[in-house]
């Protein structure tokens, strides 16, 4: 009889233990994230002003990235964690320059898309740390100049689940370019060239527009360069030189104006432009200036660092171009060759050069 009473007394205790275990297991299962990071896409921004980012609060008025979270059975409560690493163009590096953690927010069962614009709005800050060196060398520079310094800004983005596990997405790089000047190198002001001059310039960006226009004696250089249509207007990607091609033929004895506008992608899909000065050159009628000489110069400019011995042999033995150009069994005109060289200049690292 006592045994039966003991069994009856212990049943509620066993039931309580099982209930607690069941609750703990259920809680553990629910705490695990089902949400996944589908992708994180950086915005095509190459320049940011101090008005675009509130670095003190890690909030922005400019789209920097878009993060898409996948669906889950019942939705998930997560936190957003972002670490920013910076490598400036001067090679200064700032690991953990900024460390941001949000408060918890709910991701619906269908998943959701978030951007950095949600920070400070639907996603609220819980904790934010800004490295003192980064503040001094990055934020304070931006405050003084109006622009964030050029460099690679790497965002490492993760979501923190209810059980404190983290799901990390791939790091994204935003490369900022601060093109402040464009220097025209060749032709020099007033220089005599042939009818296919080699244009060389320097700028900090990777995209530029070169414009060449005829200048009449009664025109200023500003009037000449804005005249429509120009002799040629071409967009150059990753190039600091261009051998004249693709436009109307330059004529002997005439004077031409040229300029370069450097372009970088700014906030909202707009272009930030920096223009060079306008320079003049004249096409000589002298037959002593040969376009073939400029072709060799251009080839040396593209490949000289990789194949110095080839060009040393060409100079040593006084080799000259004949004016006949054959490629894959087809004869090329000089204009066709110039176009081909301009195309090859943007992919020079993947091309091998030989001399026979």
N, C-alpha and C positions, 0 to 999 in steps of 0.2 A: 504493500500500500504506500509506503514511504517512497519506494522507487517510482511509482506512478506519479506521485506529487512532484517529485524532482523533475521528471520528464515534462510534466505540464508547465512547471515553472521556468524551465530553460527554453521552451519554445519561443516565447516573445523575445528573449535575448538573441537567439539564433536568427529570428526574423529581422531584428534590428540590425544585426551585423550584416546580413545579406542585403538589406536595404541600403546601408551605408556603402558597401562595396559596389553595388549596382549604380548608385548615384555617382560614386567616384569614377567608375569606368565610363559612364555616360558623359560625365563632365570632361574627362580626358579626351574622349572621342570628339566631343563638340569643340574642344579647344584647338584641335588640329585644323590648320588652314586647308580648305579645298580650293580656294582662290589661287590662280596662277598669274604670273606676269607674262602676258602674251607677247608684247613687244614694247620697246621704248624707242621713240623716234626723235632725233634732235631736229630743231628748226634750222633752216639755212641762214643763220645769222653770222656775219663776219665782223660786225662792229657794234659796240654797245656804249651808250652814254650813261652818265651818272643818273639821268632821269629815268632810265630803263629799269634799273635795279635798286631797290632799297636794301643795301648789303647788311645793314644793322639788324634787319628783321627777316632777311632771306626772302623777301617778297619782290615781285616783279610786275611791271606793266607791259612786258614784252614776252611773247611766246618763245620759250627756250627748248622745251621738250614736251612730248605727248606720251603718256603711259596708258596702255590698255590692259585691264585685268580681266581674266577669264571667268566664266560662270561657275557657280557652286550650287549644291543642293538647297541649302537654306540661307545662303548669304554668309558673310564673314565680317567680323569686327577686327580691324587691323589698324596699325599705325604706319606712317610713312617715315622712312629713315633715308637721309641723303648725306653723303660725304662728298665734298668738293676738293679736288686736288688741282693745283695750278702749276704750270710750267711756263714762265714768261719767255719772250723772245730773247731776252738777255741771259737766258739759261738759269735764272733763279727758280728754285723749286720750292713749293709749299704743299707738303703733304698734310691732309686733314686741315686745310685752310679754313673750311667751314664745316660744321657738323650740326645737322638739323634733325630733330625728332618731333613728329606731330602728336597731337592727342588722338585718341581712338576715334575712328569713323566707320560707318557701316557700308560695306560693299554689297549691293543687292544680288539676289540669286542669278540674275541675267548677266552679271558682270558690269563693268563701267569703264569709262575713259576719263582720265584726269590729265591735267597739264600743270605746269608750274604756276599758272595763273590762279589755280584753286588754292594755293598756299596763302593763308591769311584770310580766306573767304570760307569755302566749305570745308577746308582742311585747316585746323587751327594749330598753332605752335604749342608744344609742350616744353621743349628745350632747344636752345640754339647757342652754339659756341663759335666764336670767330677768333682765329689765331692772331696774336698780336703782331707778328711779322707780316702776315697777309694784310692786316688792317693798315699797317704803315706803308707797305710797298705796293699794294693793289688799290685798296679803297681810297686812301689818302691821295694817291696819284690821280685816281679818277675824279676826286673832288677838285683837285687843282687844275686838271687839264680838261675836264668835262667828258673824257673817254676812258674806258677801262684799257689798261695797257695790253699790247699785243701778246699773244701766247695761246697755249692750249689749256682750256678749262674742262676738266674731266669730272663728270657727275657719276657717282656710284650710287645707284638707287635700289632700295629694298623695301619690302613691306614686312612688318613685325606682326606675327600672329598672336593670338590670345595666350598661347603657351610659351611666348617669347622666342619661338623659333623664327628664323628669318628666311625669306625668299628673295634672292637677289637677281636683278636683271643684268644684262650686259652693260658695261660702262659706256657712256657716250661722250664724245669729244666735241666741244664747240671751239673752233679755231678763230680767234679774233685777230683781225688785221687792221692796223691803224696807218693807212697810207697817208702820210702828211705832205709828201712832195713827189714830183715826177721830174727827173733830170733828163734832158735830151743830150745825147752823147754824139751822135753822128747822123746826118751831115751837120757840120758846124755852121754857124751864122755866116752867110755869104759864100759858102764853099761851092766849088765847081764839081759837078758829078757827071756820070754818064746817064743814059736814059733809064737805067735800072739801078737806082741808088740803094744802098744798104742802110736801113734805118736802125739805129741802136739807141736804147733808152734804159733808164733805171726807175723802178718803182717798187713799193713794198707789197703790192697786191698780186693776185694771180690772174686778173682779167683787166684788159685795157682795150681802148678803141683808138686806132691810129687814123688820122685824117690828113690827106694831102690835097691841096687846092691850088689852082693857078692864080698867080697874082699879076694883075694888070698894072701898068705904071701909075695910073690915077687912083688905085685902090690902096687903102691901108692894109696892114697884115690881118687886122681883125675883120675887115670887110671881106678879104679874100677867103679866109678860113671858114666863114659862115656862108659863103656863096653856094647855092645849090644848082646842079649836083656837083660834089667835089670830084676830083680826079679818081680818088679811091677813098673808101672808108671801110675799115675792116676791124673786126673784133678778134683779139689775140688772147688765147688762153695759155697761161704759163710760159709766155714768150717775152723776151726783152729785145728781140730783134725781128726785122722783117725785110726781106729782099723784095723790092717793088714788083708787084705782079697783080693781075686780076682786075686792074682798073684801065682807064683810058691811057694811051701811050703818052709819055712825057715827050715834049718836043725840044729840039736843040735850040739853045739860045734863050729859052724862056725861064722866068723865075717862078718859083713855087713856095707856098707856105705849108708848114706841117706842125702838128701838135699831137699830144697823146693825153687821153683822159683815163686815169686809173679808176676802176670801179670795184667797190666791195659791197656785199649784201648787208643792208641795214635792217632794223626792225620793221616788221610789217611788210616785208617783201620789197621795200624801197632800196634804191641804189644810192650809196654815198659816193660822190664823185670828187676827184681831185684832178685839176687840169694843170698841164705844163704851160710854160710860156709858148709863144708862137715863134718859130724860127724860119728863116728864108734860105733857100739854096737855088742855084742856077744850073741848068743842064748845059754842059759845054758842047760846042760844036766841034771840038778838037778830037780827031780820031785816035789821039794818044791815050785817051781814057777808055779802056775796054771793059765791057760788061763782064767778059770772061774773068778778068782779074778780080772783080767783085764776087763772082761765083766761088772762086777759090778762097777768097777771104771769108765768105760766109760758111763754106764747108769747114774751114779751119776754126771758125768761131764756134761751130756746133760740135765738132769732133776732135779739136786740137788737143784738149786735155787728156782724152782717152787714147788717142793714137798719135803721140808727138813724133814718133819716128817716121811715119808716113809723110807728114808734112815737112819734116826735115829733109827727106829724100827728094820731095818735089821741089823745094827751094834750092837744094844743093845742085841738082841736075837741070835746073831752069825749065822744068816742064810747064807747058802752057796748054790750055784747052783749045781744041781745034775749031769749036763752034758746031760740031756734029755730036748729037747726044742720042744714044741708043739705050733703051731700057726694056728688058724682056723681049728683045727682038724687034721692038717698035722704035721708030725714029721720033724723037721729041723735038718740038720747037723750043726756042730759048724761053718763051713765055711759059710753056708747059713745064719745063724744068724748074723754073723759079717757083711755080705753084707747088710742085712736088717737094722742093727743098723746104718751103715754109711749112708744109704738112709734116715733114720728117723732123723738123726742129722741135716740135712739141712732144715727140716720142723718141728722142735721141738715145735715151738710156737703154732702150730695147732693140737697138739697131747695131749691127756689126759692120765695120768698114774695112775694106781691103784695097790694095793698090797693086795693079799688075801692069 
